[in-house]
Amino acid sequence: MKLSKTSATILIILGCFFIGFLAKFVAEHSASLIKIDANLARTKGNPGAPVRVTEFVDFQCKACLKGVLVLRDYFKKYPQKMYLEVKYFPLSNIHWHAIKSAVYAECAARQNKFWPYHDLLFENQHVWDRLINPDQMFKELAQKANLNLSALDTCVQDESIKKFVLDEKSQGQAMKIVSTPTYFINGKIAVGFKELTAELGKLLPGGAQNQKP
């Protein structure tokens, strides 16, 4: 059956509209469609490294920032001898934005942007820590980290992300963790950045022992 010229034109217009809509949808939501291992996205370093660190963190914790600086220094000196995994332990009873910052960080992880966002959160902790509502700043940091903002908005409103963060905290509590930062270094617990520095100093001489964060 032959289509009239008018019908053919309408079909072409509808087809173009559909293709354009599909392309826009994929572009806006591609980041959320990519299957990323949420745990793997929060690791860095050499998986075969002799020094393995698991860090339970609260992004609003000032001692955690000092620990980040210690770890950063060791990674610079021993890039092949370190492996780090970050887990969430928001202390929401003393830090208003602990859960929200962890949710944003987890949403960044699901776009495979955890580490740049992690660094920006800590570098700007002294600013958003004082805000009544830090959402706008969290989004500005997300833009700096090149996150897909549309996918980010969808993610942070997803209650399952908050549940994921709190479930990870529960895992820490089951391991008798009560404060941040808490580290497990080759299975041995170290509480606070001073114990972190001391333990790493035994395993990797030098590093950040003389650093003043």
C-alpha positions, 0 to 999 in steps of 0.5 A: 500500500502506497502512502500519500505524500502527506502521510509519509511526511508525517511519519518522517516527522514523527520518526525524527521526533522519536529519534531525537527524544530517544537520543536526549533520554539516553544522553541524560540517563546514560550514567545511571544505566551503566552497571558499576560495582558500587563497592569497586568504585570506592577502591583505589590502588594496587589490588595486589598491594601488601598494604590494604586499608579499609576506611570507614568515613564520615565526610563531615568529620574533621579528623577524617580529613586529616586521615585523607591527607595522611593516606594521600601522602602515602599513596604518592610515595608508595603507589604500588604498595597501597590499596584502599577501600572506603566505606560509609559511617555517617555520624548523623547524631553529631553531623547534620549533613553526614548522611546526605554527603554520603548519599551524594558520594554514593551517587557519584560512585555509581557514575564512576566518579567517587574519587574526584567527588570524595576529594572535592567534598573534603577540600570544601568541607569547611564551607558546606559544613556550615550551611543549613542546606548544602544541596546546592553546593553538593550539586556545584561540586558534582558539576566540577567532578563532571557528573551527569546532573540529571542522573545525580538528581534522580539518584539522590532522591532514591531512598534505596541509596540512603538505605545502602549507606545506612546498611554499610554503617550497620556493617561497621557497627557489627564490627564494633566501630563507634567513631570515625575515622576507623581503619582496618590495615591488613585486618588490624584496627586503627582508630583515628588518623594518629593510629593510622599514621603510626601503623602505616609507618611500621609497614611503609617507613617514611610516608606521612609521619612528619606531616601536619594536616 
